[in-house]
Amino acid sequence: MTDIYLIRHCEAKGNVMHIYNGTTDTDISDLGAKQLEKLSERFSSIHLDAVYSSPLMRAKKTAHAVADDKGLSLIIDPALIELHGGIVEGRPFEESFNKYPEFADTWSLRPQDFGPPDAETMRHAYIRIYDAVQKIAKENKGKTIAIASHGGVIKCLLARLLFGTIEKLTDVPWSENTDVSLLHVDDEGNITVEYCNDHSHLTDELLPPGSRITSYIEVKK
């Protein structure tokens, strides 16, 4: 059995600025740094054989929080990156979703169909992240590893593991910053979820509300 700790990155400045962060490489926020201190404490007694990360700064700094004390170097995997937003990439939510209200409706009601022009579609990311995790598991049979990635692709992966279809994407709760999910992968590649989106290492003041697109849209409505 291969054990995988799947971690969403800490709060980034892009979250604070209410932009579609996507593949925009913003640094972590001051609050994000405090979240990483708590994440590091959580993993201090957990054995890890390897730590993988998305190439984006917010994910890499999250990965370092669990890897550095164990003397592990990061393994950067581009397949763990967040969805690129195309014409809404890096833009403020208000600007983008006022200009393109159809994308806001899709994100809220049918996120599986989200894919603005020039963006990676949610359906493509659904396949990409599953294939990436399967590949990593095959490379680390019988080991315990951590993966630092992003809210959008983690939601896609959990939709597949919990419900078997992207059509249930709205039934999967969003990951908070530094949320941890524990996956088990057997030798045939079957993945089970022991727990998901756990942030018991964070206190309430380290969980800011309204930093995600969905939260913003709900408030505006």
QUISULKA-V164330 format. One line per field, one symbol per residue. ss: DSSP state (A for helix, B for strand, O for the rest). phi: phi as a letter, one per 40 degrees, with the letter a starting at -180 (. if undefined). A space follows every 50 residues. Layout:
ss->???
phi->???
This chain:
ss->OBBBBBBBOOOBAAAAOOBOOOOOOOOBOAAAAAAAAAAAAAAOOOOOOB BBBOOOAAAAAAAAAAAAAAOOOBBBOAAAOOOOOAAAOOOBAAAAAAAO AAAAAAAAAOAAAOOOOOOOOAAAAAAAAAAAAAAAAAAOOOOBBBBBBO AAAAAAAAAAAAAOOAAAAAAOOOOOOOOBBBBBBOOOOOBBBBBBBBOO OOOAAAOOOOOOAAAAAAAAO
phi->.bbbccbcdccbcccccfbccfcccccccccdcccccccdcdccbbcbca bbadccdccccccccbccccgcccbcbdcccccccgcbcgcddccccccb ccccccccbbdcbciddgcccccccdcdcccccccccccbdgbbbbbbab dcccccccccccbgacccdccccccccgdbbbbbbcccgcbbbcaafcbc cbcdccbccgccddccccccc
